Amino acid sequence: MDRLINTLVKSNARRGGSFLLSEPVNAIGLSDWANEIRIVLDGLRGESSISELCRREGIAESLYYNWSKEFLEAGKKRLSGDTQRQATTGEVTVLKREARDLKEALAETLLENRLLKKSMIADGDETLSAIGPRTMGE
């Protein structure tokens, strides 16, 4: 459950939702966004009516329904893969290593290609001498 909440909160915060990670902590030790999520989850459990829940929490029903709508939309977007996230340090390291390896493989292939062309030209193959050396941008 905590993992779901964290995912939804981060997803919603990135798109400017009201569940912001920088909000202050309230009297019971929850930040406002965590308290909003707790209230929405209580409502979704259906253990009491929404009007009773809102009275108990001291909020207007319209506010509950706004929070609930934001919460469910964030969850739907996350499940459909319609969110962007920051790459982790490990992912960046792997991608950089992969890019370096690909560049090295390309450089080796280009070098082998040039050496092959030179050896064929030295053997008297006239078709390759007309082509000439190529650069990477061509």
Backbone torsions as a table, in degrees:
resi	resn	phi	psi	omega
1	MET	NA	-44.2	179.7
2	ASP	-60.7	-37.9	-180.0
3	ARG	-64.4	-41.8	177.6
4	LEU	-62.1	-44.9	-179.5
5	ILE	-62.2	-47.0	-179.7
6	ASN	-60.9	-42.0	179.1
7	THR	-62.9	-47.3	-178.7
8	LEU	-66.0	-39.0	-179.6
9	VAL	-65.1	-46.1	-179.7
10	LYS	-64.2	-41.9	178.8
11	SER	-62.5	-45.2	-177.7
12	ASN	-69.5	-39.0	-179.4
13	ALA	-64.1	-37.3	179.9
14	ARG	-64.1	-30.7	-178.8
15	ARG	-96.4	11.6	174.0
16	GLY	86.3	20.7	179.0
17	GLY	-71.9	178.1	-175.7
18	SER	-83.5	-9.3	179.8
19	PHE	-85.9	74.1	-174.6
20	LEU	-89.9	139.0	-178.4
21	LEU	-72.1	-17.5	-175.4
22	SER	-94.5	7.7	-177.9
23	GLU	-73.7	150.4	-176.5
24	PRO	-68.6	158.8	178.3
25	VAL	-81.9	137.4	-179.2
26	ASN	-88.9	-173.3	-173.2
27	ALA	-63.4	-29.2	-178.5
28	ILE	-94.3	10.4	173.8
29	GLY	91.0	5.9	177.6
30	LEU	-107.1	141.2	173.1
31	SER	-69.9	163.7	-176.9
32	ASP	-57.6	-41.0	-178.9
33	TRP	-66.0	-38.1	179.2
34	ALA	-68.2	-37.0	177.8
35	ASN	-65.8	-41.9	177.2
36	GLU	-59.8	-45.0	-179.7
37	ILE	-64.5	-42.2	178.4
38	ARG	-58.4	-44.2	-179.4
39	ILE	-65.6	-44.0	179.0
40	VAL	-61.9	-43.9	178.9
41	LEU	-63.8	-38.6	175.4
42	ASP	-59.5	-42.3	178.7
43	GLY	-65.8	-38.6	179.9
44	LEU	-69.6	-29.2	177.6
45	ARG	-65.1	-28.6	176.4
46	GLY	73.3	19.8	-179.7
47	GLU	-71.0	-23.1	174.9
48	SER	-143.5	166.3	-179.4
49	SER	-70.3	158.4	179.4
50	ILE	-62.8	-40.9	-179.9
51	SER	-63.3	-39.7	178.1
52	GLU	-66.2	-43.4	178.5
53	LEU	-59.9	-45.8	-178.2
54	CYS	-65.3	-39.5	175.9
55	ARG	-61.4	-46.6	-179.5
56	ARG	-60.9	-39.2	-177.7
57	GLU	-87.2	-11.4	178.8
58	GLY	74.5	35.1	179.1
59	ILE	-125.4	159.6	176.2
60	ALA	-76.6	147.5	178.3
61	GLU	-59.8	-37.2	179.9
62	SER	-61.4	-36.7	177.4
63	LEU	-65.7	-43.7	177.1
64	TYR	-56.8	-47.6	-177.1
65	TYR	-66.2	-33.2	174.6
66	ASN	-63.9	-46.9	179.1
67	TRP	-61.6	-43.6	-178.5
68	SER	-61.9	-43.1	179.6
69	LYS	-62.3	-46.2	179.0
70	GLU	-61.5	-44.0	-179.0
71	PHE	-60.7	-48.3	-178.2
72	LEU	-69.0	-36.7	177.1
73	GLU	-65.3	-40.8	178.8
74	ALA	-63.9	-40.7	178.3
75	GLY	-65.2	-41.5	179.7
76	LYS	-64.1	-43.3	179.2
77	LYS	-63.7	-41.7	-179.0
78	ARG	-64.4	-43.2	-179.4
79	LEU	-68.6	-29.7	179.2
80	SER	-84.1	-2.6	179.0
81	GLY	78.5	16.5	-176.5
82	ASP	-91.7	43.4	177.9
83	THR	-135.3	154.3	174.7
84	GLN	-106.6	150.9	176.8
85	ARG	-140.3	161.0	177.7
86	GLN	-79.2	140.5	176.9
87	ALA	-71.3	144.3	176.7
88	THR	-77.5	164.8	179.1
89	THR	-59.4	-40.8	178.9
90	GLY	-62.8	-41.7	179.0
91	GLU	-65.0	-40.7	178.6
92	VAL	-63.4	-43.0	179.2
93	THR	-60.7	-45.2	179.7
94	VAL	-63.1	-44.3	-179.9
95	LEU	-64.3	-39.8	177.7
96	LYS	-64.3	-42.4	179.1
97	ARG	-63.4	-42.3	179.4
98	GLU	-63.4	-42.3	178.6
99	ALA	-64.0	-41.8	178.4
100	ARG	-62.0	-45.2	-179.8
101	ASP	-62.7	-40.0	178.5
102	LEU	-66.0	-40.0	177.7
103	LYS	-63.3	-41.9	178.5
104	GLU	-64.2	-41.5	179.3
105	ALA	-63.8	-41.1	178.1
106	LEU	-64.2	-43.6	-180.0
107	ALA	-61.9	-43.1	178.6
108	GLU	-63.0	-42.0	179.9
109	THR	-64.2	-43.4	178.3
110	LEU	-63.0	-41.8	178.7
111	LEU	-63.3	-45.8	178.4
112	GLU	-61.3	-39.1	178.9
113	ASN	-62.0	-47.4	179.9
114	ARG	-62.7	-43.1	179.1
115	LEU	-63.2	-39.3	178.1
116	LEU	-63.8	-43.7	178.9
117	LYS	-62.3	-44.2	-179.5
118	LYS	-62.9	-39.5	-179.2
119	SER	-68.9	-34.8	179.3
120	MET	-72.3	-36.3	177.7
121	ILE	-66.3	-40.9	179.2
122	ALA	-64.4	-27.9	178.5
123	ASP	-81.9	-4.8	175.5
124	GLY	98.9	16.9	177.9
125	ASP	-78.7	107.1	-175.0
126	GLU	-71.6	-28.1	-176.5
127	THR	-66.5	-35.1	-180.0
128	LEU	-76.2	-29.1	179.9
129	SER	-68.4	-26.5	178.0
130	ALA	-73.9	-29.2	-179.1
131	ILE	-72.3	-46.1	-179.9
132	GLY	76.7	174.6	-178.4
133	PRO	-71.2	144.9	178.2
134	ARG	-114.6	149.0	175.4
135	THR	-100.0	168.8	-175.2
136	MET	-63.3	-31.1	-177.3
137	GLY	-76.6	-9.7	-175.6
138	GLU	-86.8	NA	NA
